[in-house]
Amino acid sequence: MTKKEKIVIIGAGSLQFGLGSAGSIIHSDILKGSTISLHDINRENLDLVTQSCREAIEQKKLDFDLESTVDRKKALKDATFIINSIEVPPRFEWFEKDYEIPRKYGNKQVMGENGGPGGLFHSLRVIPPILEICEDVDKICPDTFMINYSNPMSRICLAIKRKVPSLKIVGLCHEFPDFAPHYSKILNTPLSNLEIRAGGLNHFGVVLSIRYIDKDKDAYPDLREKAPEYLSTIKEPIYDVDLIKYILEKFGYIPYTQDSHYGEYISWGWEKANIQGVRDFYTFYKRNTLLNGRRLLRSIKGGKGARLVAPDYERAIPIIEGIITDSNHEEASVNLPNEDVITNIPRDLVVECPAIVTKKGLKAIKLGDYPKGLAALIRNQASVQDLVVEAILKKSKEIAFQALLLDPTIDNASKAEEMFEEMLKINKDYIDLQ
């Protein structure tokens, strides 16, 4: 049988991501006969994921070939689809430095992953190796379709758009689908009865319209009325309901970014967000991630790895299936270039929006003008992202500092300069700026 596709998983040594991505592939009827290529620079973890995947394929006698290599160019040869989720290790140590060092200089960033000073240095660290991957893709398998999960999503996708403009790529994040079931509960109607359009920037988006399908009626008035009380009942640390309620009250639109990320992009985010809740969420997330990693490691070493190769709930494989079958199905939330998707913010930007999946890739569904107040916040971020990406592409320390000064969380230029120099020093092995 002719092998249909070659799907490369970059960052496969991240146990949960590698096992989940491979699990989704081997449970796909459409992808039968394909080759799965696992790639990571961490050989030890890569071998563990490979062992588990091989056992799963052999035990169930599945029609998939499996490759595993630390050689990226070998992995990319003949690739038709690529799923990327790399991070510069050690992940949580960097997260904490990105958060704590700016705070030491008085910076009031809510988190430090995607926006604020932490988001700048995260970008400066992780985008260059991702661009190296993309340049290899452009040389070795230029017709491939790439799916990115790495953060900071908007900045990574914008950098790729500028550096390798011919590359077919989409960015995926699960925040909208994760929060969507709550709209059903707020409005007391099945989710299938709601037509929802949402978008903005990754981690910085809102529900733009919501309708009852059976009544053909706008559901936003009910959502605005009922959501505040409902949100107050949510106690899980993952949800920063204080900021969600404030944005809904003052701007009239509800964020679907349910955790602490939304506040990363706003100068007053630290005041209205539940900062203790944000830290509780981080502690909870870190603990659960590390515990889960240790559990997976014990299971694999105990000979139970095959059962861990199970489908994840991410959207990469349904999108790949949709491209192969020309499905024309709608994906509710993806990251694509803003080619007049949102008409009152810069075109040279990557936006989060719904899209239709076809054999040619993903076609964004146009959202028109964004609400004016929220569009103003996005335009500020567009300017920050523009300079961050330019600093990386030009390896310019001067432009990187300009990007920092432009960030809305910066209110003291002298302290910003001190913090910038310290952050550069601790990142010296990862960041190359002149």
C-alpha positions as CSV (number, residue, x, y, z in Angstrom):
1,M,0.0,0.0,0.0
2,T,1.3,3.5,-0.9
3,K,2.0,5.5,2.2
4,K,-0.4,8.4,2.2
5,E,1.2,11.1,4.4
6,K,4.2,11.7,6.5
7,I,3.4,13.6,9.7
8,V,6.3,15.0,11.7
9,I,5.9,15.8,15.4
10,I,8.5,18.3,16.4
11,G,9.0,18.4,20.2
12,A,7.7,14.8,20.5
13,G,10.0,14.3,23.5
14,S,7.5,16.3,25.5
15,L,5.7,13.3,26.8
16,Q,2.1,14.5,27.0
17,F,2.3,16.3,23.6
18,G,4.2,13.5,21.9
19,L,1.9,10.7,23.1
20,G,-1.3,12.7,22.6
21,S,-0.4,13.8,19.0
22,A,0.7,10.3,18.0
23,G,-2.4,8.9,19.7
24,S,-4.7,11.1,17.7
25,I,-2.9,10.0,14.5
26,I,-3.1,6.3,15.1
27,H,-6.8,6.5,15.9
28,S,-7.6,8.2,12.6
29,D,-9.1,6.1,9.8
30,I,-8.3,8.8,7.3
31,L,-4.6,8.7,8.1
32,K,-4.2,4.9,7.9
33,G,-1.1,4.0,5.9
34,S,0.8,7.2,7.0
35,T,4.2,7.6,8.4
36,I,4.6,9.2,11.9
37,S,8.0,10.8,12.3
38,L,8.9,11.7,15.9
39,H,11.6,14.4,16.4
40,D,13.2,16.0,19.4
41,I,16.7,17.0,20.5
42,N,16.2,15.2,23.9
43,R,17.0,11.7,22.8
44,E,16.1,10.1,26.2
45,N,12.6,11.4,26.2
46,L,12.2,10.8,22.5
47,D,13.2,7.1,22.9
48,L,10.5,6.7,25.6
49,V,7.8,8.2,23.4
50,T,9.0,6.1,20.4
51,Q,8.9,2.9,22.5
52,S,5.3,3.6,23.6
53,C,4.2,4.5,20.1
54,R,5.8,1.4,18.6
55,E,4.2,-0.9,21.2
56,A,0.8,0.7,20.5
57,I,1.1,0.2,16.8
58,E,2.3,-3.4,17.1
59,Q,-0.2,-4.5,19.7
60,K,-3.1,-3.3,17.7
61,K,-1.6,-4.3,14.3
62,L,-2.1,-0.8,13.0
63,D,-1.2,0.3,9.5
64,F,1.3,3.0,10.4
65,D,5.0,3.4,9.9
66,L,7.0,5.0,12.7
67,E,10.2,6.9,12.4
68,S,12.2,8.5,15.3
69,T,15.2,10.8,15.0
70,V,17.1,13.6,16.6
71,D,18.2,14.7,13.1
72,R,15.7,17.4,12.1
73,K,16.6,17.3,8.4
74,K,16.0,13.6,8.3
75,A,12.7,14.0,10.0
76,L,11.5,16.7,7.5
77,K,12.4,14.7,4.4
78,D,9.2,14.0,2.5
79,A,7.0,15.5,5.2
80,T,3.5,16.5,4.2
81,F,2.3,17.8,7.7
82,I,4.3,19.1,10.6
83,I,3.1,19.7,14.2
84,N,5.3,21.9,16.3
85,S,5.3,22.4,20.0
86,I,8.9,23.2,21.1
87,E,9.9,25.2,24.2
88,V,13.3,26.2,25.4
89,P,14.0,24.1,28.6
90,P,13.7,24.1,31.5
91,R,10.3,25.4,30.9
92,F,9.1,26.3,34.3
93,E,12.4,27.8,35.4
94,W,12.3,30.2,32.5
95,F,8.6,31.0,33.2
96,E,9.5,32.0,36.7
97,K,12.5,34.1,35.7
98,D,10.4,35.9,33.1
99,Y,7.9,36.7,35.8
100,E,10.0,37.4,38.9
101,I,12.8,39.5,37.5
102,P,10.6,42.2,35.9
103,R,8.5,42.2,39.1
104,K,11.7,42.8,41.1
105,Y,12.1,46.1,39.2
106,G,8.5,47.1,40.0
107,N,6.9,45.9,36.8
108,K,3.2,45.0,37.3
109,Q,2.8,42.2,34.7
110,V,0.1,39.8,35.4
111,M,2.0,36.8,33.9
112,G,5.1,36.6,31.8
113,E,4.5,34.2,29.0
114,N,2.9,36.1,26.1
115,G,2.9,39.8,26.9
116,G,4.8,42.2,29.2
117,P,8.6,42.0,29.7
118,G,8.3,38.3,30.3
119,G,6.6,37.8,26.9
120,L,9.4,39.8,25.2
121,F,12.1,37.6,26.5
122,H,10.1,34.4,26.0
123,S,9.8,35.6,22.3
124,L,13.5,36.5,22.0
125,R,14.4,33.0,23.3
126,V,12.0,30.7,21.4
127,I,11.3,32.4,18.1
128,P,14.8,32.1,16.6
129,P,15.0,28.2,16.9
130,I,11.4,28.0,15.5
131,L,12.5,30.2,12.5
132,E,15.5,27.8,12.0
133,I,13.0,24.9,11.8
134,C,10.9,26.9,9.3
135,E,13.9,27.7,7.1
136,D,14.7,23.9,7.0
137,V,11.1,23.2,6.1
138,D,11.3,25.8,3.3
139,K,14.3,24.0,1.8
140,I,13.5,20.4,2.4
141,C,9.7,20.1,2.2
142,P,8.3,23.5,1.0
143,D,4.8,22.1,0.2
144,T,4.2,20.8,3.7
145,F,1.5,22.2,6.0
146,M,2.7,23.3,9.5
147,I,0.7,23.5,12.7
148,N,2.1,25.5,15.6
149,Y,1.2,25.1,19.3
150,S,4.2,27.0,20.7
151,N,3.8,30.3,22.6
152,P,3.9,33.3,22.3
153,M,1.6,32.2,19.5
154,S,0.8,35.6,17.7
155,R,4.5,36.6,17.7
156,I,5.8,33.3,16.5
157,C,3.3,33.1,13.7
158,L,4.0,36.8,12.7
159,A,7.7,36.1,12.6
160,I,7.2,33.0,10.4
161,K,4.9,35.0,8.1
162,R,7.7,37.6,7.6
163,K,10.7,35.3,7.5
164,V,9.2,32.4,5.4
165,P,6.1,34.0,3.8
166,S,5.5,31.0,1.5
167,L,5.1,28.6,4.4
168,K,1.6,27.2,4.9
169,I,1.0,27.4,8.6
170,V,-1.7,27.8,11.2
171,G,-1.5,28.4,14.9
172,L,-3.7,26.5,17.3
173,C,-4.8,27.2,20.9
174,H,-7.5,25.5,22.9
175,E,-8.8,28.5,24.9
176,F,-12.0,29.2,22.9
177,P,-13.2,25.6,22.8
178,D,-12.3,25.1,26.4
179,F,-14.5,27.9,27.6
180,A,-17.3,27.5,25.1
181,P,-19.3,25.0,27.3
182,H,-19.8,27.8,29.8
183,Y,-21.9,29.8,27.4
184,S,-24.3,26.9,27.2
185,K,-24.6,26.9,31.0
186,I,-25.0,30.6,31.2
187,L,-27.8,30.7,28.6
188,N,-29.3,27.3,29.6
189,T,-29.3,25.9,26.1
190,P,-27.3,23.2,24.4
191,L,-24.0,24.4,22.9
192,S,-25.2,23.0,19.6
193,N,-28.0,25.6,19.7
194,L,-25.5,28.5,19.8
195,E,-23.9,30.1,16.8
196,I,-20.8,31.8,18.1
197,R,-18.2,34.0,16.4
198,A,-15.1,34.9,18.3
199,G,-11.7,36.3,17.6
200,G,-9.0,38.9,18.3
201,L,-5.4,38.0,19.1
202,N,-4.4,34.7,20.7
203,H,-4.9,34.9,24.4
204,F,-6.6,38.3,23.8
205,G,-9.9,37.6,22.1
206,V,-13.6,38.0,22.8
207,V,-16.9,36.6,21.7
208,L,-18.1,39.0,19.0
209,S,-21.5,37.6,18.4
210,I,-23.7,34.8,19.8
211,R,-27.1,33.7,18.6
212,Y,-29.8,31.2,19.5
213,I,-30.1,29.0,16.4
214,D,-33.6,27.7,17.2
215,K,-35.0,31.2,17.8
216,D,-32.8,33.0,15.3
217,K,-32.3,35.6,18.0
218,D,-29.3,37.5,19.4
219,A,-28.2,35.8,22.7
220,Y,-25.7,38.5,23.7
221,P,-28.3,40.5,25.8
222,D,-29.0,37.4,27.9
223,L,-25.2,36.7,28.1
224,R,-24.5,40.2,29.4
225,E,-27.2,39.9,31.9
226,K,-26.5,36.4,33.3
227,A,-22.8,36.0,32.9
228,P,-21.6,38.1,35.9
229,E,-23.6,36.0,38.4
230,Y,-22.6,32.7,36.8
231,L,-18.9,33.7,36.6
232,S,-19.0,34.5,40.3
233,T,-19.8,30.8,41.0
234,I,-16.7,29.5,39.3
235,K,-14.0,28.6,41.8
236,E,-11.4,26.7,39.7
237,P,-8.0,28.4,39.8
238,I,-7.8,28.2,36.0
239,Y,-10.4,31.0,35.6
240,D,-9.6,34.6,36.2
241,V,-13.3,35.6,36.5
242,D,-12.5,39.1,37.9
243,L,-10.9,40.4,34.7
244,I,-13.5,38.6,32.5
245,K,-16.3,40.3,34.3
246,Y,-14.6,43.7,34.2
247,I,-14.1,43.5,30.4
248,L,-17.6,42.4,29.9
249,E,-19.0,45.2,32.1
250,K,-16.9,48.0,30.6
251,F,-16.5,46.9,27.0
252,G,-19.7,44.8,26.5
253,Y,-17.9,41.7,25.2
254,I,-16.8,38.6,27.1
255,P,-13.3,37.3,26.8
256,Y,-12.9,33.7,25.9
257,T,-9.4,33.7,27.3
258,Q,-10.4,32.3,30.6
259,D,-7.1,32.2,32.4
260,S,-4.6,34.9,33.4
261,H,-3.3,35.6,29.8
262,Y,-5.8,38.3,28.9
263,G,-4.4,40.7,31.5
264,E,-0.8,40.3,30.1
265,Y,-1.6,42.8,27.4
266,I,-3.2,45.6,29.4
267,S,-1.6,48.4,31.5
268,W,-4.2,48.1,34.2
269,G,-4.6,44.3,34.0
270,W,-2.7,43.8,37.3
271,E,-5.3,46.0,39.1
272,K,-8.4,44.2,37.9
273,A,-7.1,40.7,37.6
274,N,-7.1,38.3,40.6
275,I,-3.3,38.3,41.1
276,Q,-3.4,35.7,43.9
277,G,-5.7,33.6,41.7
278,V,-3.2,33.9,38.8
279,R,-0.4,32.7,41.0
280,D,-2.6,29.9,42.4
281,F,-3.3,28.8,38.8
282,Y,0.4,28.8,37.9
283,T,1.2,26.7,41.0
284,F,-1.6,24.3,40.2
285,Y,-0.6,24.1,36.5
286,K,3.1,23.5,37.3
287,R,2.4,20.9,39.9
288,N,-0.1,19.0,37.7
289,T,2.2,19.1,34.7
290,L,5.2,17.8,36.6
291,L,3.1,15.2,38.4
292,N,1.6,14.0,35.1
293,G,5.0,13.9,33.5
294,R,6.3,11.7,36.3
295,R,3.3,9.5,36.1
296,L,3.7,9.0,32.4
297,L,7.4,8.3,32.9
298,R,6.7,5.6,35.5
299,S,4.0,4.0,33.2
300,I,6.3,3.9,30.2
301,K,9.2,2.4,32.2
302,G,6.8,-0.1,33.7
303,G,5.9,-1.4,30.3
304,K,2.5,0.3,30.1
305,G,3.4,3.0,27.5
306,A,1.2,1.6,24.7
307,R,-2.0,2.5,26.6
308,L,-0.8,6.1,27.0
309,V,-0.8,6.6,23.2
310,A,-4.3,8.0,23.3
311,P,-6.0,10.8,21.3
312,D,-5.7,14.3,22.7
313,Y,-8.5,16.9,22.4
314,E,-6.5,19.3,20.3
315,R,-7.5,20.2,16.7
316,A,-4.4,19.4,14.7
317,I,-5.5,16.0,13.5
318,P,-9.1,17.0,12.5
319,I,-7.6,19.9,10.5
320,I,-5.1,17.5,8.8
321,E,-8.0,15.2,8.0
322,G,-10.0,18.1,6.7
323,I,-7.3,19.2,4.3
324,I,-6.8,15.7,3.0
325,T,-10.6,15.1,2.5
326,D,-11.4,18.7,1.4
327,S,-14.0,18.7,4.2
328,N,-15.0,22.3,4.1
329,H,-15.8,22.1,7.8
330,E,-15.5,25.1,10.2
331,E,-12.8,25.4,12.8
332,A,-14.0,27.8,15.5
333,S,-10.6,29.3,16.5
334,V,-7.3,29.3,14.6
335,N,-4.5,31.8,14.1
336,L,-4.0,33.1,10.5
337,P,-2.7,36.3,8.8
338,N,-5.0,39.2,9.1
339,E,-5.8,39.6,5.4
340,D,-8.8,41.9,6.2
341,V,-10.2,39.3,8.7
342,I,-10.5,42.1,11.2
343,T,-10.7,45.3,9.2
344,N,-9.9,48.0,11.8
345,I,-6.5,46.7,12.9
346,P,-3.2,46.3,11.0
347,R,-3.1,43.7,8.2
348,D,0.4,42.7,9.0
349,L,-0.7,40.8,12.0
350,V,-1.7,37.3,12.9
351,V,-5.2,37.1,14.3
352,E,-7.3,34.4,16.0
353,C,-10.5,33.7,14.0
354,P,-12.8,31.0,12.7
355,A,-11.9,29.4,9.4
356,I,-13.0,26.9,6.8
357,V,-10.8,23.8,6.1
358,T,-10.3,22.9,2.5
359,K,-7.8,20.9,0.5
360,K,-5.9,24.2,0.0
361,G,-5.6,24.8,3.7
362,L,-7.5,27.1,5.9
363,K,-9.6,30.1,4.7
364,A,-10.3,32.6,7.5
365,I,-13.9,33.7,8.0
366,K,-14.0,37.5,7.9
367,L,-15.1,39.2,11.2
368,G,-15.3,42.8,10.0
369,D,-14.6,45.7,12.3
370,Y,-13.7,44.9,15.9
371,P,-15.4,46.7,18.8
372,K,-13.6,50.1,18.9
373,G,-12.3,50.1,22.4
374,L,-11.0,46.6,22.2
375,A,-9.5,47.3,18.7
376,A,-7.5,50.1,20.3
377,L,-6.0,47.7,22.8
378,I,-5.2,45.3,20.0
379,R,-3.6,48.0,17.9
380,N,-1.2,48.7,20.8
381,Q,-0.3,45.0,20.9
382,A,0.2,45.0,17.1
383,S,2.8,47.8,17.5
384,V,4.6,45.8,20.2
385,Q,4.6,42.6,18.2
386,D,5.8,44.5,15.1
387,L,8.9,45.7,17.0
388,V,9.5,42.3,18.8
389,V,9.5,40.5,15.5
390,E,11.7,43.2,13.8
391,A,14.2,43.0,16.7
392,I,14.5,39.2,16.3
393,L,14.8,39.3,12.5
394,K,17.4,42.1,12.7
395,K,19.0,40.8,15.9
396,S,18.7,44.4,17.2
397,K,19.1,45.2,20.9
398,E,18.0,48.7,20.2
399,I,14.7,47.7,18.6
400,A,14.1,45.0,21.3
401,F,14.4,47.7,24.0
402,Q,12.0,50.0,22.0
403,A,9.6,47.1,22.0
404,L,9.9,46.9,25.8
405,L,9.3,50.6,26.2
406,L,6.2,50.3,24.1
407,D,4.7,47.6,26.2
408,P,1.7,48.9,28.2
409,T,3.0,47.4,31.5
410,I,6.1,49.6,31.5
411,D,5.8,52.8,33.5
412,N,9.4,53.5,34.5
413,A,12.0,53.8,31.7
414,S,15.0,53.7,34.0
415,K,13.9,50.6,35.8
416,A,13.0,49.1,32.5
417,E,16.6,49.6,31.2
418,E,18.0,48.0,34.3
419,M,15.6,45.1,34.0
420,F,16.3,44.7,30.3
421,E,20.1,44.4,30.9
422,E,19.6,41.8,33.7
423,M,17.3,39.8,31.5
424,L,19.7,39.9,28.6
425,K,22.5,38.7,30.9
426,I,20.6,35.6,32.2
427,N,19.5,34.8,28.6
428,K,23.0,35.3,27.1
429,D,23.2,31.7,25.9
430,Y,19.8,31.9,24.1
431,I,19.5,35.5,22.8
432,D,21.7,36.9,20.1
433,L,21.2,40.7,19.9
434,Q,23.8,43.3,18.7
